Amino acid sequence: MFPTVRMRRLRGLKLIKETRISIDDLILPLFIDENIEGKNKNPIDSMPGQYRFSIGGVVEEVLDARSMGIKSVLLFGIPARKDLIGSEAFNKQGIIQRAVKRIKEEVDDIIVITDL
């Protein structure tokens, strides 16, 4: 019988180290639709498991996510009115601007990332 030899030469390389993902690494994408009323949410057919939320609904979703340990959210806005230059991105009362304000008022210790 031949002795068992354990190859150790690659153990120190970071290229082959195990990748670890924790809840601190997660960012929850949320879609806010200005056309949705109340605290409702509508499914996105092309993205199973994802929803379009109203502002009130997205605040509740962020509160739930924060209670589970998720520390970051990424907001995508769907304005009621669109134009060729994306003027709603600069509107001080735009859907994303209002959503960020409400989330920051109601949810402690959350990182809000926006896509305008």
CNS distance restraints for C-alpha pairs under 8 A (distance, minus, plus):
assign (resid  10 and name CA) (resid  16 and name CA) 7.71 0.50 0.50
assign (resid  11 and name CA) (resid  16 and name CA) 7.62 0.50 0.50
assign (resid  11 and name CA) (resid  17 and name CA) 7.62 0.50 0.50
assign (resid  13 and name CA) (resid  17 and name CA) 6.89 0.50 0.50
assign (resid  21 and name CA) (resid  25 and name CA) 6.31 0.50 0.50
assign (resid  22 and name CA) (resid  26 and name CA) 7.28 0.50 0.50
assign (resid  23 and name CA) (resid  69 and name CA) 6.63 0.50 0.50
assign (resid  23 and name CA) (resid  70 and name CA) 6.15 0.50 0.50
assign (resid  24 and name CA) (resid  69 and name CA) 7.62 0.50 0.50
assign (resid  24 and name CA) (resid  70 and name CA) 6.61 0.50 0.50
assign (resid  24 and name CA) (resid  71 and name CA) 6.57 0.50 0.50
assign (resid  26 and name CA) (resid  70 and name CA) 6.50 0.50 0.50
assign (resid  26 and name CA) (resid  71 and name CA) 7.58 0.50 0.50
assign (resid  26 and name CA) (resid  72 and name CA) 6.94 0.50 0.50
assign (resid  27 and name CA) (resid  70 and name CA) 7.13 0.50 0.50
assign (resid  27 and name CA) (resid  71 and name CA) 7.33 0.50 0.50
assign (resid  27 and name CA) (resid  72 and name CA) 4.89 0.50 0.50
assign (resid  27 and name CA) (resid  73 and name CA) 5.17 0.50 0.50
assign (resid  27 and name CA) (resid  74 and name CA) 6.53 0.50 0.50
assign (resid  28 and name CA) (resid  65 and name CA) 7.96 0.50 0.50
assign (resid  28 and name CA) (resid  70 and name CA) 7.52 0.50 0.50
assign (resid  28 and name CA) (resid  72 and name CA) 6.40 0.50 0.50
assign (resid  28 and name CA) (resid  73 and name CA) 4.58 0.50 0.50
assign (resid  28 and name CA) (resid  74 and name CA) 5.96 0.50 0.50
assign (resid  29 and name CA) (resid  73 and name CA) 5.82 0.50 0.50
assign (resid  29 and name CA) (resid  74 and name CA) 4.66 0.50 0.50
assign (resid  29 and name CA) (resid  75 and name CA) 6.10 0.50 0.50
assign (resid  29 and name CA) (resid  76 and name CA) 7.48 0.50 0.50
assign (resid  30 and name CA) (resid  50 and name CA) 7.97 0.50 0.50
assign (resid  30 and name CA) (resid  51 and name CA) 7.54 0.50 0.50
assign (resid  30 and name CA) (resid  52 and name CA) 7.34 0.50 0.50
assign (resid  30 and name CA) (resid  53 and name CA) 7.68 0.50 0.50
assign (resid  30 and name CA) (resid  58 and name CA) 7.33 0.50 0.50
assign (resid  30 and name CA) (resid  73 and name CA) 6.98 0.50 0.50
assign (resid  30 and name CA) (resid  74 and name CA) 6.02 0.50 0.50
assign (resid  30 and name CA) (resid  75 and name CA) 5.04 0.50 0.50
assign (resid  30 and name CA) (resid  76 and name CA) 6.14 0.50 0.50
assign (resid  31 and name CA) (resid  51 and name CA) 6.69 0.50 0.50
assign (resid  31 and name CA) (resid  52 and name CA) 4.88 0.50 0.50
assign (resid  31 and name CA) (resid  53 and name CA) 6.11 0.50 0.50
assign (resid  31 and name CA) (resid  75 and name CA) 5.96 0.50 0.50
assign (resid  31 and name CA) (resid  76 and name CA) 4.77 0.50 0.50
assign (resid  31 and name CA) (resid  77 and name CA) 5.92 0.50 0.50
assign (resid  31 and name CA) (resid  78 and name CA) 7.23 0.50 0.50
assign (resid  32 and name CA) (resid  52 and name CA) 5.49 0.50 0.50
assign (resid  32 and name CA) (resid  53 and name CA) 4.81 0.50 0.50
assign (resid  32 and name CA) (resid  54 and name CA) 5.68 0.50 0.50
assign (resid  32 and name CA) (resid  55 and name CA) 6.47 0.50 0.50
assign (resid  32 and name CA) (resid  58 and name CA) 6.93 0.50 0.50
assign (resid  32 and name CA) (resid  75 and name CA) 7.08 0.50 0.50
assign (resid  32 and name CA) (resid  76 and name CA) 6.14 0.50 0.50
assign (resid  32 and name CA) (resid  77 and name CA) 4.91 0.50 0.50
assign (resid  32 and name CA) (resid  78 and name CA) 5.89 0.50 0.50
assign (resid  32 and name CA) (resid  95 and name CA) 7.30 0.50 0.50
assign (resid  32 and name CA) (resid  96 and name CA) 7.54 0.50 0.50
assign (resid  33 and name CA) (resid  52 and name CA) 5.80 0.50 0.50
assign (resid  33 and name CA) (resid  53 and name CA) 5.80 0.50 0.50
assign (resid  33 and name CA) (resid  54 and name CA) 5.68 0.50 0.50
assign (resid  33 and name CA) (resid  55 and name CA) 7.76 0.50 0.50
assign (resid  33 and name CA) (resid  77 and name CA) 6.18 0.50 0.50
assign (resid  33 and name CA) (resid  78 and name CA) 4.61 0.50 0.50
assign (resid  33 and name CA) (resid  79 and name CA) 6.33 0.50 0.50
assign (resid  33 and name CA) (resid  80 and name CA) 7.59 0.50 0.50
assign (resid  33 and name CA) (resid  95 and name CA) 7.62 0.50 0.50
assign (resid  34 and name CA) (resid  54 and name CA) 6.42 0.50 0.50
assign (resid  34 and name CA) (resid  55 and name CA) 7.66 0.50 0.50
assign (resid  34 and name CA) (resid  77 and name CA) 7.76 0.50 0.50
assign (resid  34 and name CA) (resid  78 and name CA) 6.09 0.50 0.50
assign (resid  34 and name CA) (resid  79 and name CA) 5.23 0.50 0.50
assign (resid  34 and name CA) (resid  80 and name CA) 5.41 0.50 0.50
assign (resid  34 and name CA) (resid  95 and name CA) 6.12 0.50 0.50
assign (resid  35 and name CA) (resid  54 and name CA) 7.61 0.50 0.50
assign (resid  35 and name CA) (resid  79 and name CA) 7.49 0.50 0.50
assign (resid  35 and name CA) (resid  80 and name CA) 5.82 0.50 0.50
assign (resid  36 and name CA) (resid  40 and name CA) 6.69 0.50 0.50
assign (resid  36 and name CA) (resid  41 and name CA) 7.37 0.50 0.50
assign (resid  36 and name CA) (resid  53 and name CA) 6.83 0.50 0.50
assign (resid  36 and name CA) (resid  54 and name CA) 5.08 0.50 0.50
assign (resid  37 and name CA) (resid  54 and name CA) 6.02 0.50 0.50
assign (resid  38 and name CA) (resid  54 and name CA) 6.46 0.50 0.50
assign (resid  38 and name CA) (resid  55 and name CA) 7.91 0.50 0.50
assign (resid  38 and name CA) (resid  56 and name CA) 6.33 0.50 0.50
assign (resid  38 and name CA) (resid  57 and name CA) 7.27 0.50 0.50
assign (resid  39 and name CA) (resid  53 and name CA) 7.34 0.50 0.50
assign (resid  39 and name CA) (resid  54 and name CA) 5.77 0.50 0.50
assign (resid  39 and name CA) (resid  55 and name CA) 7.22 0.50 0.50
assign (resid  39 and name CA) (resid  56 and name CA) 4.86 0.50 0.50
assign (resid  39 and name CA) (resid  57 and name CA) 4.11 0.50 0.50
assign (resid  39 and name CA) (resid  58 and name CA) 7.80 0.50 0.50
assign (resid  40 and name CA) (resid  53 and name CA) 6.24 0.50 0.50
assign (resid  40 and name CA) (resid  54 and name CA) 6.06 0.50 0.50
assign (resid  40 and name CA) (resid  56 and name CA) 7.96 0.50 0.50
assign (resid  40 and name CA) (resid  57 and name CA) 5.86 0.50 0.50
assign (resid  41 and name CA) (resid  51 and name CA) 6.00 0.50 0.50
assign (resid  41 and name CA) (resid  52 and name CA) 5.41 0.50 0.50
assign (resid  41 and name CA) (resid  53 and name CA) 4.45 0.50 0.50
assign (resid  41 and name CA) (resid  54 and name CA) 6.53 0.50 0.50
assign (resid  41 and name CA) (resid  57 and name CA) 6.69 0.50 0.50
assign (resid  42 and name CA) (resid  51 and name CA) 5.31 0.50 0.50
assign (resid  42 and name CA) (resid  52 and name CA) 5.10 0.50 0.50
assign (resid  42 and name CA) (resid  53 and name CA) 6.61 0.50 0.50
assign (resid  43 and name CA) (resid  48 and name CA) 7.52 0.50 0.50
assign (resid  43 and name CA) (resid  49 and name CA) 7.30 0.50 0.50
assign (resid  43 and name CA) (resid  50 and name CA) 6.09 0.50 0.50
assign (resid  43 and name CA) (resid  51 and name CA) 4.31 0.50 0.50
assign (resid  43 and name CA) (resid  52 and name CA) 6.26 0.50 0.50
assign (resid  44 and name CA) (resid  48 and name CA) 6.52 0.50 0.50
assign (resid  44 and name CA) (resid  49 and name CA) 7.67 0.50 0.50
assign (resid  44 and name CA) (resid  50 and name CA) 5.73 0.50 0.50
assign (resid  44 and name CA) (resid  51 and name CA) 5.25 0.50 0.50
assign (resid  44 and name CA) (resid  52 and name CA) 6.63 0.50 0.50
assign (resid  53 and name CA) (resid  57 and name CA) 5.36 0.50 0.50
assign (resid  53 and name CA) (resid  58 and name CA) 5.44 0.50 0.50
assign (resid  54 and name CA) (resid  58 and name CA) 6.05 0.50 0.50
assign (resid  55 and name CA) (resid  59 and name CA) 6.36 0.50 0.50
assign (resid  55 and name CA) (resid  95 and name CA) 7.85 0.50 0.50
assign (resid  55 and name CA) (resid  98 and name CA) 7.79 0.50 0.50
assign (resid  55 and name CA) (resid  99 and name CA) 5.66 0.50 0.50
assign (resid  55 and name CA) (resid 102 and name CA) 7.89 0.50 0.50
assign (resid  56 and name CA) (resid  60 and name CA) 6.60 0.50 0.50
assign (resid  57 and name CA) (resid  61 and name CA) 6.26 0.50 0.50
assign (resid  58 and name CA) (resid  62 and name CA) 6.10 0.50 0.50
assign (resid  58 and name CA) (resid  99 and name CA) 7.81 0.50 0.50
assign (resid  59 and name CA) (resid  63 and name CA) 6.19 0.50 0.50
assign (resid  59 and name CA) (resid  99 and name CA) 7.74 0.50 0.50
assign (resid  59 and name CA) (resid 102 and name CA) 7.06 0.50 0.50
assign (resid  59 and name CA) (resid 103 and name CA) 5.61 0.50 0.50
assign (resid  59 and name CA) (resid 106 and name CA) 7.51 0.50 0.50
assign (resid  59 and name CA) (resid 107 and name CA) 7.87 0.50 0.50
assign (resid  60 and name CA) (resid  64 and name CA) 6.23 0.50 0.50
assign (resid  61 and name CA) (resid  65 and name CA) 6.15 0.50 0.50
assign (resid  62 and name CA) (resid  66 and name CA) 5.98 0.50 0.50
assign (resid  62 and name CA) (resid  73 and name CA) 7.49 0.50 0.50
assign (resid  62 and name CA) (resid 103 and name CA) 7.46 0.50 0.50
assign (resid  62 and name CA) (resid 107 and name CA) 7.43 0.50 0.50
assign (resid  63 and name CA) (resid  67 and name CA) 6.21 0.50 0.50
assign (resid  63 and name CA) (resid 107 and name CA) 6.19 0.50 0.50
assign (resid  64 and name CA) (resid  68 and name CA) 6.50 0.50 0.50
assign (resid  65 and name CA) (resid  69 and name CA) 6.55 0.50 0.50
assign (resid  65 and name CA) (resid  70 and name CA) 5.38 0.50 0.50
assign (resid  65 and name CA) (resid  71 and name CA) 7.84 0.50 0.50
assign (resid  66 and name CA) (resid  70 and name CA) 4.96 0.50 0.50
assign (resid  66 and name CA) (resid  71 and name CA) 6.03 0.50 0.50
assign (resid  66 and name CA) (resid 107 and name CA) 7.85 0.50 0.50
assign (resid  66 and name CA) (resid 110 and name CA) 7.30 0.50 0.50
assign (resid  71 and name CA) (resid 109 and name CA) 7.15 0.50 0.50
assign (resid  71 and name CA) (resid 110 and name CA) 5.17 0.50 0.50
assign (resid  71 and name CA) (resid 111 and name CA) 6.06 0.50 0.50
assign (resid  72 and name CA) (resid 110 and name CA) 5.78 0.50 0.50
assign (resid  72 and name CA) (resid 111 and name CA) 4.52 0.50 0.50
assign (resid  72 and name CA) (resid 112 and name CA) 5.94 0.50 0.50
assign (resid  72 and name CA) (resid 113 and name CA) 7.39 0.50 0.50
assign (resid  73 and name CA) (resid 110 and name CA) 7.64 0.50 0.50
assign (resid  73 and name CA) (resid 111 and name CA) 6.34 0.50 0.50
assign (resid  73 and name CA) (resid 112 and name CA) 5.21 0.50 0.50
assign (resid  73 and name CA) (resid 113 and name CA) 6.05 0.50 0.50
assign (resid  74 and name CA) (resid 112 and name CA) 6.09 0.50 0.50
assign (resid  74 and name CA) (resid 113 and name CA) 4.59 0.50 0.50
assign (resid  74 and name CA) (resid 114 and name CA) 5.54 0.50 0.50
assign (resid  74 and name CA) (resid 115 and name CA) 7.32 0.50 0.50
assign (resid  75 and name CA) (resid  96 and name CA) 7.12 0.50 0.50
assign (resid  75 and name CA) (resid 112 and name CA) 7.32 0.50 0.50
assign (resid  75 and name CA) (resid 113 and name CA) 6.21 0.50 0.50
assign (resid  75 and name CA) (resid 114 and name CA) 4.84 0.50 0.50
assign (resid  75 and name CA) (resid 115 and name CA) 6.14 0.50 0.50
assign (resid  76 and name CA) (resid  96 and name CA) 7.35 0.50 0.50
assign (resid  76 and name CA) (resid 114 and name CA) 6.48 0.50 0.50
assign (resid  76 and name CA) (resid 115 and name CA) 5.39 0.50 0.50
assign (resid  76 and name CA) (resid 116 and name CA) 7.24 0.50 0.50
assign (resid  77 and name CA) (resid  95 and name CA) 6.12 0.50 0.50
assign (resid  77 and name CA) (resid  96 and name CA) 5.54 0.50 0.50
assign (resid  77 and name CA) (resid 115 and name CA) 7.33 0.50 0.50
assign (resid  77 and name CA) (resid 116 and name CA) 7.21 0.50 0.50
assign (resid  78 and name CA) (resid  95 and name CA) 7.31 0.50 0.50
assign (resid  79 and name CA) (resid  88 and name CA) 7.00 0.50 0.50
assign (resid  79 and name CA) (resid  94 and name CA) 7.32 0.50 0.50
assign (resid  79 and name CA) (resid  95 and name CA) 6.09 0.50 0.50
assign (resid  81 and name CA) (resid  88 and name CA) 7.60 0.50 0.50
assign (resid  82 and name CA) (resid  86 and name CA) 6.48 0.50 0.50
assign (resid  82 and name CA) (resid  87 and name CA) 7.62 0.50 0.50
assign (resid  82 and name CA) (resid  88 and name CA) 7.11 0.50 0.50
assign (resid  83 and name CA) (resid  87 and name CA) 6.74 0.50 0.50
assign (resid  86 and name CA) (resid  90 and name CA) 7.93 0.50 0.50
assign (resid  87 and name CA) (resid  91 and name CA) 6.61 0.50 0.50
assign (resid  88 and name CA) (resid  94 and name CA) 5.71 0.50 0.50
assign (resid  89 and name CA) (resid  94 and name CA) 6.72 0.50 0.50
assign (resid  89 and name CA) (resid  96 and name CA) 7.89 0.50 0.50
assign (resid  89 and name CA) (resid 116 and name CA) 5.33 0.50 0.50
assign (resid  90 and name CA) (resid  94 and name CA) 7.42 0.50 0.50
assign (resid  91 and name CA) (resid  97 and name CA) 7.93 0.50 0.50
assign (resid  92 and name CA) (resid  97 and name CA) 6.39 0.50 0.50
assign (resid  93 and name CA) (resid  97 and name CA) 6.16 0.50 0.50
assign (resid  93 and name CA) (resid  98 and name CA) 6.06 0.50 0.50
assign (resid  94 and name CA) (resid  98 and name CA) 6.18 0.50 0.50
assign (resid  95 and name CA) (resid  99 and name CA) 6.10 0.50 0.50
assign (resid  96 and name CA) (resid 100 and name CA) 6.05 0.50 0.50
assign (resid  96 and name CA) (resid 114 and name CA) 7.35 0.50 0.50
assign (resid  96 and name CA) (resid 116 and name CA) 7.63 0.50 0.50
assign (resid  97 and name CA) (resid 101 and name CA) 6.32 0.50 0.50
assign (resid  98 and name CA) (resid 102 and name CA) 6.27 0.50 0.50
assign (resid  99 and name CA) (resid 103 and name CA) 6.05 0.50 0.50
assign (resid 100 and name CA) (resid 104 and name CA) 6.02 0.50 0.50
assign (resid 100 and name CA) (resid 112 and name CA) 7.07 0.50 0.50
assign (resid 101 and name CA) (resid 105 and name CA) 6.17 0.50 0.50
assign (resid 102 and name CA) (resid 106 and name CA) 6.19 0.50 0.50
assign (resid 103 and name CA) (resid 107 and name CA) 5.57 0.50 0.50
assign (resid 104 and name CA) (resid 108 and name CA) 7.02 0.50 0.50
assign (resid 104 and name CA) (resid 110 and name CA) 7.56 0.50 0.50
